[in-house]
Amino acid sequence: MRTSTVVFLSLTLTSGCAGTAGPDRASLANELARDLIIVDTHIDVPYRLVEAPADVAARTATGDFDWPRARAGGLDGAFMSIYIPAATDERGEASALADTLIDNVEAIAAAHPDKFVIATCPADVRAAAASGRVALPLGMENGGPIAGDLARLDHYRDRGIAYVGLTHGKSNHISDSSYDPNEPWGGLSPFGRTLVPELQARGIMVDVSHVSDRALWQILELAQAPVIASHSSLRHFTPGFARNLDDAMVQGIARTGGVVQIAFGSGFLTRPARAWGDAQRAAITAHMAAETLTADDPAIEAFAAAWRKDNPYPYASVDDVLDHIDRTVTLAGIDHVGIGSDFDGVGDTLPVGLKDVSAYPALIEGLLRRGYSEADIEKILGGNLLRVWSAVREYSVAKAGAVACRS
């Protein structure tokens, strides 16, 4: 906690939150957002700012993250996604982009030291929370920048990368992708099998989001420390969507001591949102064929916008996010679930009531409504992730070693 919770709040939570209603529950949610450490493991600000530069120290006209909204939502630790598109990796430009994105995050913190601070360990996040700043840990989405070279891995460890997601939209030199029907490795590549223990030996969390099913199970077999899914939801609610985790995978991650960080995009959460996406893709494909358009033709974007206007998007709700949290708790226990929103990474698909980083109190209010205790909520909001991060760093002490804390 950043401050001691008021006696009224503690007594109310102890006596059972489910009975608290209306404005009282909303007030409790806002108190908890202020008093508990909130860590979101996947926010795509760095790549967003490459495409559309903005000053996130002030309220921005677009996007899901900035300082005023982060403060309003109680966010303490915002993992900045060092996102490498598959096409960038295929052009051999992954390492350059990764360093540019890290430079840009460091520049944000340097320009606004009263608001943001780089974090390389859990103690840094707690120190930032105590000082009223937002910690910016770094998570790499797509291991392409490592380029098959453990010296490059050391470089990114030293730059503060706290987790690595092995691949993204296409299979790469490390792992097959859940989005790619081409699975050349049957899971992990030989280098991928080497990389998993080398990451953990350096105190870097292994992120299974985006990897294929076979790669995920191979990672769990190789893991000697907890693993994470930085931004994944549950396949139970989206049958056939391989990007999400099935029940056995959730339990497998938990057996390593790890944590599943629930993503917020509607397409991760509900069947109607997935069906809508499938229908739009089919319509675009048919339109391209009928008009002999290439994938980069501006007319496609105009067609997609018109199609969306005629076919309104079926946004998920806060309750849908809560359903995924509930099921993860049922499958794996309260110690193995957290939040990895994918803010700034899923476009206009976020649930009603969870549109940006100011909205964490709405999620907390829902958790209260479903009867979660303060201790449970503290774990979900960030306690579980900080525990896992600490465990991976502790494992590394006798190995290659983790990067030092900044605080």
Secondary structure, 3 states (H helix, E strand, C coil): CCCCCCHHHHHHHHHCHHHCCHHHHHHHHHHHHHHCCEEEEEECHHHHHHHCCCCCCCCCCCCCCCHHHHHHHCEEEEEEEEECCHHHHHCCCHHHHHHHHHHHHHHHHHHCCCCEEECCCHHHHHHHHHCCCEEECEEEECCHHHCCCHHHHHHHHHCCEEEEECCCCCCCCCECECCCCCCCCCCECHHHHHHHHHHHHCCCEEECCCECHHHHHHHHHHCCCCCEECCCCEHHHCCCCCCCECHHHHHHHHHCCCEEEECCCHHHHCHHHHHHHHHHHHHHHHHHHHHCCCCCCHHHHHHHHHHHHHCCCCCCEHHHHHHHHHHHHHHHCHHHEEECCCECCCCCCCCECCCCHHHHHHHHHHHHHCCCCHHHHHHHHHHHHHHHHHHHHHHHCCCCCCCCCCC
